[in-house]
Amino acid sequence: MSDIEIRDDRAAGRLEAVDGDEVVGRIEYFVLEAPERAVVPVHTIVEPAHEGKGIAGSLARELYDAARREGVAVAPLCPYVVSWAQRHPDEAPAADPELLRAAEEWLRAHPDRF
């Protein structure tokens, strides 16, 4: 995975894994403002030709690292990120249940986004 660059396209709500000019994986997310500011990952996608290379895990790790640097919580709704966080509790603090409920409500109110 050494040639893969991870970049945040905040305007599009995507954390992308890029190999040269090709986006080979991404986490799609939105930023929740209330009850507290949080990053909410909704989908993790890795292109089939790049599966099994650790890309999804690297994206999840960077998502949590970026949130920590920015001082915001992560409220994962993406099944992959939820699973990754459970396997890495030292890197991925558990989200407050109220924050998760607010994220789910936001997603239901904006079904066209994802």
N, CA, C and O of each residue as an XYZ file, in Angstrom:
456
protein
N       0.813     -1.193      0.000
C       0.000      0.000      0.000
C       0.854      1.254      0.000
O       0.322      2.353      0.155
N       2.135      1.127     -0.166
C       3.037      2.262     -0.018
C       2.821      3.342     -1.070
O       3.147      4.503     -0.822
N       2.282      3.000     -2.235
C       2.077      4.003     -3.274
C       0.713      4.676     -3.186
O       0.398      5.548     -3.997
N      -0.090      4.283     -2.220
C      -1.432      4.820     -2.076
C      -1.374      6.089     -1.233
O      -0.780      6.114     -0.155
N      -2.000      7.130     -1.746
C      -2.118      8.397     -1.020
C      -3.555      8.511     -0.528
O      -4.493      8.204     -1.263
N      -3.723      8.946      0.702
C      -5.070      9.169      1.229
C      -5.285     10.669      1.320
O      -4.487     11.404      1.901
N      -6.395     11.099      0.723
C      -6.702     12.537      0.752
C      -8.174     12.734      1.077
O      -9.023     11.894      0.779
N      -8.442     13.865      1.693
C      -9.796     14.197      2.128
C     -10.404     15.203      1.168
O      -9.919     16.328      1.049
N     -11.457     14.801      0.487
C     -12.218     15.714     -0.368
C     -13.429     16.139      0.452
O     -14.529     15.616      0.277
N     -13.210     17.094      1.347
C     -14.238     17.511      2.297
C     -15.488     18.019      1.597
O     -16.601     17.737      2.039
N     -15.320     18.760      0.515
C     -16.479     19.306     -0.197
C     -17.385     18.195     -0.727
O     -18.606     18.347     -0.748
N     -16.795     17.089     -1.151
C     -17.567     15.975     -1.681
C     -17.940     14.963     -0.598
O     -18.741     14.061     -0.842
N     -17.362     15.108      0.604
C     -17.636     14.159      1.668
C     -17.034     12.796      1.409
O     -17.670     11.767      1.634
N     -15.775     12.799      0.924
C     -15.100     11.534      0.630
C     -13.651     11.572      1.118
O     -12.912     12.522      0.861
N     -13.277     10.533      1.813
C     -11.881     10.288      2.125
C     -11.440      9.265      1.096
O     -11.971      8.155      1.051
N     -10.467      9.633      0.265
C     -10.126      8.813     -0.901
C      -8.728      8.215     -0.800
O      -7.789      8.860     -0.335
N      -8.613      6.966     -1.246
C      -7.321      6.307     -1.421
C      -7.005      6.396     -2.909
O      -7.766      5.908     -3.745
N      -5.882      7.020     -3.232
C      -5.541      7.302     -4.617
C      -4.229      6.611     -4.970
O      -3.238      6.720     -4.248
N      -4.241      5.904     -6.088
C      -3.048      5.244     -6.628
C      -2.783      5.892     -7.979
O      -3.466      5.597     -8.960
N      -1.795      6.771     -8.031
C      -1.556      7.540     -9.260
C      -2.703      8.491     -9.488
O      -2.948      9.378     -8.670
N      -3.413      8.318    -10.591
C      -4.564      9.158    -10.900
C      -5.890      8.461    -10.597
O      -6.959      9.022    -10.839
N      -5.820      7.246    -10.071
C      -7.022      6.440     -9.888
C      -7.447      6.398     -8.412
O      -6.639      6.102     -7.531
N      -8.719      6.697     -8.161
C      -9.286      6.513     -6.825
C      -9.613      5.030     -6.696
O     -10.471      4.507     -7.407
N      -8.914      4.357     -5.774
C      -9.072      2.913     -5.636
C      -9.936      2.527     -4.436
O     -10.312      1.365     -4.285
N     -10.244      3.491     -3.599
C     -11.102      3.249     -2.448
C     -11.546      4.562     -1.844
O     -10.939      5.609     -2.066
N     -12.633      4.484     -1.065
C     -13.119      5.719     -0.439
C     -14.037      5.394      0.721
O     -14.662      4.335      0.777
N     -14.097      6.330      1.635
C     -15.125      6.349      2.661
C     -15.971      7.573      2.381
O     -15.458      8.691      2.326
N     -17.263      7.365      2.204
C     -18.195      8.472      2.011
C     -18.724      8.859      3.387
O     -19.095      7.995      4.182
N     -18.757     10.156      3.663
C     -19.152     10.626      4.988
C     -19.869     11.961      4.897
O     -19.876     12.612      3.852
N     -20.471     12.355      6.011
C     -20.969     13.712      6.160
C     -20.520     14.228      7.516
O     -20.112     13.459      8.387
N     -20.600     15.538      7.681
C     -20.234     16.162      8.948
C     -21.519     16.593      9.633
O     -22.299     17.373      9.086
N     -21.727     16.082     10.822
C     -22.881     16.412     11.646
C     -22.495     17.585     12.537
O     -21.399     17.604     13.096
N     -23.372     18.547     12.672
C     -23.061     19.729     13.491
C     -23.636     19.652     14.905
O     -23.085     20.256     15.826
N     -24.743     18.912     15.090
C     -25.368     18.868     16.416
C     -25.871     17.458     16.671
O     -26.303     16.806     15.720
N     -25.843     16.956     17.871
C     -25.633     17.652     19.140
C     -24.182     18.067     19.372
O     -23.916     18.901     20.238
N     -23.253     17.510     18.628
C     -21.865     17.967     18.624
C     -21.308     17.705     17.230
O     -21.844     16.900     16.468
N     -20.234     18.393     16.918
C     -19.620     18.214     15.598
C     -19.008     16.814     15.518
O     -18.258     16.396     16.400
N     -19.348     16.096     14.436
C     -18.847     14.737     14.266
C     -18.743     14.391     12.790
O     -19.490     14.908     11.960
N     -17.813     13.518     12.484
C     -17.690     12.943     11.151
C     -18.487     11.635     11.176
O     -18.342     10.819     12.086
N     -19.336     11.456     10.150
C     -20.208     10.286     10.109
C     -19.926      9.485      8.833
O     -20.452      9.818      7.771
N     -19.102      8.436      8.924
C     -18.865      7.599      7.753
C     -20.097      6.737      7.459
O     -20.676      6.127      8.358
N     -20.480      6.704      6.176
C     -21.689      5.992      5.768
C     -21.362      4.765      4.914
O     -21.992      3.720      5.074
N     -20.387      4.881      4.012
C     -20.031      3.768      3.122
C     -18.516      3.686      2.984
O     -17.833      4.709      2.927
N     -18.002      2.473      2.931
C     -16.606      2.235      2.568
C     -16.622      1.384      1.311
O     -17.270      0.340      1.250
N     -15.891      1.859      0.309
C     -15.866      1.176     -0.984
C     -14.412      1.034     -1.423
O     -13.655      2.005     -1.417
N     -14.027     -0.188     -1.803
C     -12.711     -0.428     -2.402
C     -12.974     -1.099     -3.747
O     -13.739     -2.060     -3.833
N     -12.340     -0.588     -4.782
C     -12.515     -1.161     -6.116
C     -12.066     -2.619     -6.096
O     -11.056     -2.947     -5.473
N     -12.810     -3.500     -6.774
C     -12.521     -4.940     -6.712
C     -11.067     -5.313     -7.005
O     -10.529     -6.213     -6.360
N     -10.438     -4.665     -7.932
C      -9.050     -5.003     -8.278
C      -8.070     -4.646     -7.154
O      -6.907     -5.048     -7.193
N      -8.544     -3.888     -6.150
C      -7.651     -3.444     -5.074
C      -8.045     -3.995     -3.710
O      -7.484     -3.597     -2.689
N      -9.009     -4.909     -3.691
C      -9.428     -5.513     -2.425
C      -8.308     -6.363     -1.846
O      -7.474     -6.888     -2.584
N      -8.291     -6.497     -0.535
C      -7.317     -7.348      0.137
C      -5.945     -6.724      0.309
O      -4.993     -7.415      0.671
N      -5.831     -5.435      0.057
C      -4.539     -4.744      0.164
C      -4.453     -3.843      1.388
O      -3.475     -3.114      1.549
N      -5.475     -3.883      2.263
C      -5.455     -3.053      3.464
C      -5.937     -1.630      3.249
O      -5.777     -0.783      4.128
N      -6.518     -1.359      2.103
C      -6.942      0.008      1.784
C      -8.081      0.473      2.692
O      -8.049      1.587      3.213
N      -9.083     -0.382      2.879
C     -10.224      0.013      3.725
C      -9.768      0.303      5.149
O     -10.208      1.279      5.757
N      -8.897     -0.532      5.679
C      -8.389     -0.304      7.026
C      -7.581      0.979      7.129
O      -7.684      1.704      8.118
N      -6.779      1.261      6.111
C      -6.003      2.512      6.108
C      -6.920      3.725      6.049
O      -6.653      4.744      6.686
N      -7.998      3.615      5.284
C      -8.967      4.715      5.220
C      -9.635      4.919      6.579
O      -9.770      6.053      7.038
N     -10.049      3.839      7.217
C     -10.691      3.957      8.534
C      -9.731      4.561      9.551
O     -10.116      5.433     10.329
N      -8.495      4.104      9.546
C      -7.496      4.637     10.483
C      -7.295      6.142     10.248
O      -7.247      6.916     11.204
N      -7.179      6.550      8.999
C      -6.994      7.974      8.700
C      -8.226      8.786      9.084
O      -8.098      9.923      9.537
N      -9.419      8.216      8.909
C     -10.640      8.913      9.311
C     -10.597      9.242     10.801
O     -10.863     10.377     11.197
N     -10.263      8.254     11.624
C     -10.177      8.483     13.067
C      -9.021      9.409     13.422
O      -9.163     10.254     14.306
N      -7.877      9.269     12.752
C      -6.739     10.153     13.016
C      -7.092     11.606     12.686
O      -6.773     12.515     13.452
N      -7.748     11.819     11.548
C      -8.126     13.183     11.154
C      -9.129     13.771     12.137
O      -9.029     14.941     12.506
N     -10.088     12.970     12.558
C     -11.074     13.446     13.534
C     -10.380     13.842     14.837
O     -10.707     14.867     15.435
N      -9.429     13.032     15.267
C      -8.682     13.341     16.495
C      -7.908     14.650     16.338
O      -7.900     15.484     17.243
N      -7.260     14.826     15.188
C      -6.507     16.064     14.949
C      -7.420     17.291     14.973
O      -7.024     18.361     15.435
N      -8.649     17.124     14.469
C      -9.602     18.229     14.411
C     -10.416     18.387     15.693
O     -11.152     19.362     15.849
N     -10.285     17.439     16.598
C     -11.015     17.510     17.855
C     -12.507     17.238     17.713
O     -13.318     17.801     18.449
N     -12.872     16.366     16.758
C     -14.276     16.015     16.565
C     -14.469     14.515     16.781
O     -13.527     13.728     16.691
N     -15.692     14.150     17.063
C     -16.032     12.742     17.265
C     -16.264     12.056     15.925
O     -16.426     12.710     14.895
N     -16.277     10.733     15.958
C     -16.680      9.925     14.811
C     -17.913      9.142     15.243
O     -17.920      8.501     16.294
N     -18.951      9.202     14.419
C     -20.189      8.463     14.669
C     -20.395      7.523     13.486
O     -21.091      7.879     12.535
N     -19.809      6.337     13.525
C     -19.846      5.464     12.352
C     -21.207      4.809     12.119
O     -21.783      4.197     13.019
N     -21.702      4.952     10.896
C     -22.889      4.237     10.452
C     -22.514      3.176      9.420
O     -23.299      2.268      9.148
N     -21.340      3.289      8.858
C     -20.842      2.320      7.880
C     -20.490      1.012      8.604
O     -19.712      1.030      9.558
N     -21.049     -0.113      8.166
C     -20.750     -1.387      8.833
C     -19.253     -1.715      8.884
O     -18.771     -2.253      9.881
N     -18.523     -1.397      7.821
C     -17.089     -1.688      7.845
C     -16.393     -0.869      8.923
O     -15.598     -1.408      9.692
N     -16.682      0.424      8.988
C     -16.019      1.289      9.978
C     -16.424      0.875     11.395
O     -15.595      0.906     12.305
N     -17.675      0.491     11.589
C     -18.111      0.003     12.906
C     -17.275     -1.211     13.300
O     -16.780     -1.290     14.424
N     -17.118     -2.156     12.375
C     -16.352     -3.365     12.643
C     -14.880     -3.033     12.903
O     -14.271     -3.578     13.824
N     -14.316     -2.147     12.097
C     -12.910     -1.757     12.267
C     -12.716     -1.118     13.639
O     -11.745     -1.416     14.335
N     -13.635     -0.247     14.023
C     -13.535      0.435     15.320
C     -13.599     -0.565     16.473
O     -12.891     -0.406     17.467
N     -14.430     -1.579     16.351
C     -14.524     -2.603     17.402
C     -13.225     -3.373     17.532
O     -12.856     -3.788     18.631
N     -12.525     -3.568     16.421
C     -11.244     -4.287     16.450
C     -10.082     -3.398     16.892
O      -9.012     -3.903     17.232
N     -10.281     -2.084     16.889
C      -9.211     -1.134     17.229
C      -9.695     -0.108     18.246
O      -9.653      1.091     17.971
N     -10.153     -0.551     19.417
C     -10.714      0.402     20.385
C      -9.704      1.434     20.887
O     -10.096      2.511     21.336
N      -8.416      1.117     20.817
C      -7.393      2.076     21.239
C      -7.264      3.239     20.252
O      -6.784      4.310     20.623
N      -7.683      3.041     19.010
C      -7.603      4.092     17.993
C      -8.954      4.711     17.682
O      -9.031      5.794     17.102
N     -10.021      4.017     18.070
C     -11.369      4.423     17.663
C     -12.299      4.445     18.872
O     -12.954      3.449     19.178
N     -12.353      5.586     19.554
C     -13.234      5.664     20.723
C     -14.692      5.423     20.336
O     -15.142      5.824     19.263
N     -15.411      4.767     21.226
C     -16.827      4.491     20.985
C     -17.610      5.802     20.903
O     -17.359      6.746     21.653
N     -18.550      5.832     19.985
C     -19.385      7.029     19.817
C     -20.498      7.031     20.860
O     -21.012      5.984     21.253
N     -20.848      8.216     21.287
C     -21.960      8.393     22.211
C     -23.251      7.939     21.522
O     -23.492      8.321     20.377
N     -24.087      7.134     22.188
C     -25.331      6.666     21.568
C     -26.240      7.797     21.087
O     -26.904      7.656     20.061
N     -26.278      8.908     21.808
C     -27.096     10.048     21.377
C     -26.570     10.620     20.056
O     -27.347     11.019     19.189
N     -25.271     10.653     19.920
C     -24.656     11.141     18.687
C     -24.981     10.196     17.526
O     -25.274     10.653     16.421
N     -24.933      8.905     17.764
C     -25.294      7.941     16.721
C     -26.759      8.089     16.308
O     -27.082      8.009     15.123
N     -27.642      8.305     17.281
C     -29.061      8.515     16.956
C     -29.241      9.766     16.105
O     -30.007      9.755     15.141
N     -28.540     10.843     16.455
C     -28.636     12.079     15.682
C     -28.121     11.869     14.259
O     -28.694     12.398     13.306
N     -27.049     11.102     14.113
C     -26.502     10.814     12.780
C     -27.496      9.997     11.959
O     -27.701     10.275     10.777
N     -28.116      8.991     12.580
C     -29.121      8.186     11.875
C     -30.318      9.037     11.453
O     -30.838      8.876     10.349
N     -30.755      9.939     12.328
C     -31.876     10.828     11.995
C     -31.512     11.739     10.830
O     -32.330     11.962      9.938
N     -30.287     12.271     10.830
C     -29.852     13.144      9.736
C     -29.870     12.372      8.427
O     -30.325     12.883      7.403
N     -29.379     11.149      8.462
C     -29.318     10.336      7.250
C     -30.723     10.027      6.730
O     -30.962     10.073      5.523
N     -31.648      9.712      7.634
C     -33.038      9.467      7.212
C     -33.662     10.716      6.610
O     -34.473     10.622      5.688
N     -33.296     11.873      7.116
C     -33.857     13.138      6.616
C     -33.230     13.561      5.286
O     -33.770     14.429      4.601
N     -32.104     12.963      4.915
C     -31.398     13.312      3.680
C     -31.102     12.063      2.858
O     -29.935     11.778      2.586
N     -32.125     11.310      2.455
C     -31.893     10.037      1.769
C     -31.237     10.194      0.401
O     -30.657      9.241     -0.118
N     -31.322     11.366     -0.177
C     -30.732     11.600     -1.495
C     -29.220     11.765     -1.449
O     -28.567     11.753     -2.493
N     -28.659     11.917     -0.266
C     -27.213     12.154     -0.149
C     -26.380     10.893     -0.358
O     -25.255     10.968     -0.851
N     -26.931      9.723      0.017
C     -26.125      8.492     -0.050
C     -26.917      7.371     -0.659
O     -26.407      6.259     -0.797
